[in-house]
Amino acid sequence: MKFVRPVGAAADLREIEYISALHQTGETLRSDGSVSTEDVSRFLVSRYGLRVPASAVEETIARDFGGGDQLDLCEIMAMLLVPTLIKAEIGLHRDMFERELILAPTASSSSSSKLAGKEDLFESITGTQRLLKGDDRWPDADLIPFVLHMVLKDSTGCSEPKPLTVGLLQTIFRFYGEEEIAENDVLLEEMVSLAFTLRRDEEHGAEPPMFDAVTFAHCLTSDVSQYNAKAEGMLSTNFDDVFVHSQHGQCAGGDSTKDATSAKRIFTFSSVDYAVDSFRSKSFVALLWVTWALFFYTFINETDVGDLDCQNEDRGEGEQFGCSIAEGIAKWLLIMVKLVVIGSPFVFICSLGQSTREAHPLFSLVSLVGISFMTFVPAFVKIQLVHSHDGTSAMVDTTRQNDKVAAEVMIWFMFACGVVLSLLTFQTILDTAIPQDYKDKHPLLKNVLASETVRMERSIKRAAAYKMNHLVRRAVKVHQAAEFEHGSGKDTSFGRALLAYGKTSNDQEEVGGFLYMYKRVWNGKLFDEDGIWLSNRMIQGMIAQFVICLWLVPFLQLIYGYITDFYGNIYADIAPPRWRILVPIIAGFTLGEFNAVKLMTSYIPSSAKTVLEFRTGALGSLHDAEFPKYRKSVDDASFIFGAMFWGSFISSGLVLAVSVLIVGIFCFEGFGSVVVRLLATIIGISCTIALKMMFLFFAR
């Protein structure tokens, strides 16, 4: 499970390229990493059910990033950096405020007025104050001054703050090759006028403001000030952060303000959309599928439908063989029809209201009725539906005429699943019925009612903040290392940084491992830092594999019972000693159980390892010729559950059978002397090799 991955800024670049490759939806990948407006439109409708034409995306999002129908990697990075810049400005003012308090504790502070209403933003989710330097999800307070120092030093030759004028901006943009912007006097004058809105030094009147860290921070964040930096820690989805919460209800653009909620949302069966996991609770979905599997196994019987009477004596052997094949096909087709015709309405009805989007409580009540009918009613009510031709059996039969202990256990386990499903549905009803403002005032209640998907989305938001903060911090380290090595001579800062980047681009580290991954699952870092999203299909498959692990135990007891009966009869006189039979079987079942447990527990570390390899560039993405193969036939993801179940079942069965065969041969009475001689030979060869190695070691 361990793997070697790139580290540092090189890994960050590969992750940005991986993000671009995932969001591109064309038949081929654009190697420049650009994301088109058509890609954005398709993402919005597939993930959030938002019907937004590509033209609307171009008029709103792409227009503010230079226009056109594509967003390049630099523009994507600019969007991703918005939260970091807002927090960097707050951190800058917090640092200045604390310095001013130290120098003049009683004096009024311009930084304190800038922080007014934002003090709580500088507190982490735990309520403890963030660090001004080194915080995991908060940029260092000196980030903006550091960047400004590089910009002024490179473009003007001096890092001291200067009056912000059109001429200064032209010098800066021309230095960085942005000739088109440098020639746009109207845009540059708007940039300068924006700095005047800061109004720090009233006594300066109409004089140009100084282009210092405070002015730079203000100009960087003034047009994105509506973004709520607290969103990363809120128990909410990304959709709710943008379209539900009031501070994101309006999107300003140009001279007009367009209501963001005007985007059309279509119905996408989100409560059963297992492709993007848009349902409320993973536990609900997993338990629902377990309940359906138990219901199918316990109450849905085979009937004479599809019976072709292949053993009729009037048929020849060849005809009986062909008839048996046809009967097998018909029987399995009938099983598939049962699963689709009965299972689909069951899952759909019981899932009503289980969506992250707001739903009417009536849907949840209908879901409760469906859950009760499938779990509580069969435990107490006798029902027979779809009778056979002779009337002796029915396809759906809850009468329990031939009850066994195993069936009784399954019925009551299904009853317990129904209780948990009902409680989760009541949680959905309360979460929908209680106003959002009331839940915001009572954090404990909000935390209790929050669904698992909402918690996972919060983890993804926190992981994004963690990644962007460390990405920026690693980029700063590259510049600092370059300046330390090459000094601040005539070379530009980005030229020196490219040299430093080239020297560290091949740095790697070994991480991963079985215990490493589960340790990060336990402490939450796999979700809050790595941003791993565990697919519900994989969770369902692991539950199925757990069932196989449990099933092997009673199967061993069954085999042991047969062996006991065998030796209790007259065959005991001619049979070999019992231990010669029991030892191979116990060894085979032990190894088969170990194989099943190992497979079940390996999926989370394995899938997380693969994702991390793609993100860090250990596996290629945007520029890799093999990556486009992974983007095709996405519907194959529906085979994950079956592959996990049957793969574990077949492999464990093969391990069991082969182990029984091999150990049985060694336990065979006539093979005992051969085993002793074989072991003696192996021990002799091993001792000879060991003596040779010791001699060579001392002889050298």
Salt bridges, closest charged atoms under 4 A:
ASP12 OD1 - ARG474 NH2 2.83
GLU15 OE2 - LYS467 NZ 3.49
GLU17 OE2 - HIS623 NE2 3.48
GLU38 OE2 - ARG42 NE 3.46
ASP39 OD2 - ARG30 NH2 2.60
ASP64 OD1 - ARG63 NE 3.73
GLU89 OE2 - LYS114 NZ 3.12
ASP95 OD2 - ARG99 NE 3.04
GLU98 OE2 - ARG94 NE 3.28
ASP120 OD2 - LYS230 NZ 2.84
ASP135 OD1 - ARG130 NH1 3.37
ASP136 OD1 - HIS470 NE2 3.59
ASP140 OD2 - LYS133 NZ 3.81
ASP140 OD1 - ARG473 NH2 3.04
ASP142 OD2 - LYS133 NZ 3.00
GLU179 OE1 - ARG174 NE 3.65
GLU183 OE2 - ARG174 NH2 2.71
ASP201 OD2 - HIS204 ND1 3.60
GLU202 OE1 - ARG199 NH2 2.80
ASP212 OD2 - ARG200 NH2 3.27
GLU232 OE1 - LYS87 NZ 2.91
GLU232 OE2 - ARG130 NH2 3.97
ASP241 OD1 - HIS245 ND1 3.48
ASP241 OD2 - LYS461 NZ 2.76
ASP277 OD2 - LYS282 NZ 3.33
ASP304 OD2 - HIS389 ND1 3.15
GLU319 OE2 - ARG315 NH1 3.40
GLU408 OE2 - ARG400 NH1 3.24
ASP431 OD2 - ARG280 NH1 2.95
ASP431 OD1 - LYS439 NZ 2.48
ASP440 OD1 - LYS446 NZ 2.97
GLU457 OE2 - ARG47 NH2 3.46
GLU485 OE2 - LYS503 NZ 2.34
GLU509 OE2 - ARG5 NH2 2.97
ASP528 OD2 - ARG462 NE 3.90
GLU529 OE1 - ARG520 NH2 3.21
ASP530 OD2 - ARG520 NE 2.88
GLU613 OE2 - LYS609 NZ 3.26
GLU626 OE1 - LYS629 NZ 2.79
